[in-house]
Amino acid sequence: MFYKKSRAKVGKAYKWFPRAYVLRKPVDTQMLGEAISQRCTASPADVHAVLRALPEVMAGYMEAGRSIHMDGLGTFHYKLSCAGRGVDSPEEVSPQQVKSVRVQFIPSRKKGVSGYLRSLVDHISFVEYKGKEDGESTQKTEEQTNKTEEEKE
């Protein structure tokens, strides 16, 4: 995982922090489908079709009040944001208070030797991104730190 050095105001002083850096071009459905098909017996087209159907199927279940748990990945559910639109009594509560609906994702977790580990984040190495914003030059430092090793210390 790439990070960049970022400055933020904390109280009255500015402090430096690592900030997650995501390369501009995301992995698209086609690329993801091809990578998955190399790990199973399904064809890239079949995996692509499943991935395309997944959001609609998940939305249908979540609209019906269900959460979605995917083994090894995590749980998805809807979360309502009312942003300061509280009312004084339970009788006044209504859908008009909802400002936005968001999808909440909680990574799966499994018990490890030193506590619980979350899928997707339990073996992350940090690398400082020193390239240009447009991704032309990506120089990595050798400051790779395994997150699980940090947690043990």
C-alpha positions in Angstrom: 0.0 0.0 0.0 1.3 3.4 -0.9 1.4 6.4 1.4 2.3 10.0 1.0 3.5 12.4 3.6 0.7 14.8 4.5 0.5 17.9 6.7 -2.6 18.6 8.8 -3.5 21.1 11.5 -3.8 19.6 14.9 -4.9 22.1 17.5 -2.8 25.2 16.8 0.1 23.4 15.2 0.7 21.5 12.0 1.8 17.9 12.2 2.9 15.4 9.6 1.1 12.1 8.9 1.1 9.2 6.4 -1.9 9.4 4.1 -3.1 6.5 2.0 -2.3 7.1 -1.7 -4.3 5.4 -4.4 -3.0 5.3 -8.0 -5.2 7.0 -10.4 -6.4 4.2 -12.6 -8.5 1.7 -10.6 -8.7 -2.0 -11.3 -11.9 -2.3 -13.3 -14.4 -5.1 -13.5 -12.8 -6.7 -16.6 -9.3 -6.8 -14.9 -10.8 -8.2 -11.7 -12.8 -10.8 -13.6 -9.7 -12.0 -15.4 -7.6 -12.2 -12.2 -10.4 -14.2 -10.5 -10.8 -16.6 -13.4 -7.1 -17.5 -13.1 -7.7 -18.7 -9.6 -10.8 -20.9 -10.3 -12.4 -23.0 -13.1 -14.8 -20.2 -14.2 -14.1 -18.4 -17.5 -13.4 -14.7 -17.5 -16.8 -14.1 -19.1 -18.6 -16.1 -16.4 -16.8 -14.2 -13.6 -17.5 -10.9 -15.4 -21.2 -11.7 -15.6 -21.3 -12.6 -11.9 -19.5 -9.4 -10.9 -21.9 -7.3 -13.1 -24.9 -8.9 -11.4 -23.6 -8.7 -7.9 -24.4 -5.0 -7.1 -28.1 -5.4 -8.2 -28.5 -8.6 -6.2 -26.9 -7.1 -3.1 -29.0 -3.9 -3.3 -32.2 -6.0 -3.5 -31.3 -7.9 -0.3 -30.2 -4.7 1.5 -33.3 -2.8 0.5 -35.3 -5.7 2.0 -33.5 -5.0 5.3 -30.8 -7.7 5.1 -27.1 -7.4 5.5 -24.7 -9.3 3.0 -21.9 -11.4 4.5 -19.3 -12.7 2.0 -17.0 -15.2 3.6 -13.4 -14.0 3.6 -14.4 -10.5 2.5 -16.8 -8.9 5.0 -20.3 -7.6 5.6 -22.2 -4.9 3.7 -25.3 -3.1 5.0 -27.1 0.2 4.5 -26.4 3.1 6.9 -28.6 6.2 7.1 -27.2 9.7 7.7 -29.5 12.2 9.2 -26.8 14.9 9.8 -28.3 17.0 12.6 -31.9 16.4 11.6 -33.0 14.9 15.0 -36.5 15.3 16.4 -37.8 15.6 19.9 -40.0 12.5 20.1 -40.3 9.0 18.5 -43.6 10.0 16.9 -41.9 12.6 14.8 -39.3 10.2 13.3 -39.8 10.0 9.5 -37.9 9.1 6.3 -37.8 12.9 5.5 -35.0 13.2 8.1 -32.6 11.0 6.0 -30.0 13.1 4.3 -28.2 10.2 2.5 -28.0 6.4 2.4 -24.6 4.9 2.4 -23.2 1.4 2.1 -21.3 0.4 5.2 -18.6 -2.3 4.7 -17.0 -4.1 7.6 -14.1 -6.5 6.7 -14.3 -10.1 8.0 -12.1 -10.9 10.9 -10.4 -14.0 12.1 -8.8 -14.9 15.3 -5.0 -14.8 15.2 -2.2 -15.5 17.7 -2.1 -11.9 18.9 -5.8 -11.0 18.5 -8.2 -10.6 15.7 -7.1 -9.9 12.1 -9.2 -8.3 9.5 -9.3 -9.6 6.0 -8.0 -7.3 3.3 -5.8 -5.4 5.8 -4.0 -8.1 7.9 -0.8 -8.2 5.8 -0.3 -4.7 4.4 3.1 -3.4 3.7 3.6 0.4 3.6 5.7 1.9 0.8 6.2 5.7 0.5 5.0 6.9 -2.9 7.6 9.3 -4.3 6.3 9.4 -7.9 4.5 12.3 -9.6 0.8 12.7 -9.2 0.1 11.4 -12.7 1.8 8.1 -12.0 4.7 8.7 -14.5 7.4 7.8 -12.0 6.9 5.4 -9.1 9.9 5.1 -6.9 9.5 2.9 -3.8 11.5 3.2 -0.7 12.6 0.2 1.2 10.7 1.3 4.3 8.3 -1.5 4.0 6.7 -2.3 7.3 4.4 -5.2 7.9 1.4 -4.0 9.8 1.1 -7.2 11.7 4.7 -6.9 13.0 3.9 -3.4 14.2 0.9 -4.6 16.1 3.0 -7.2 17.9 5.5 -4.6 19.2 
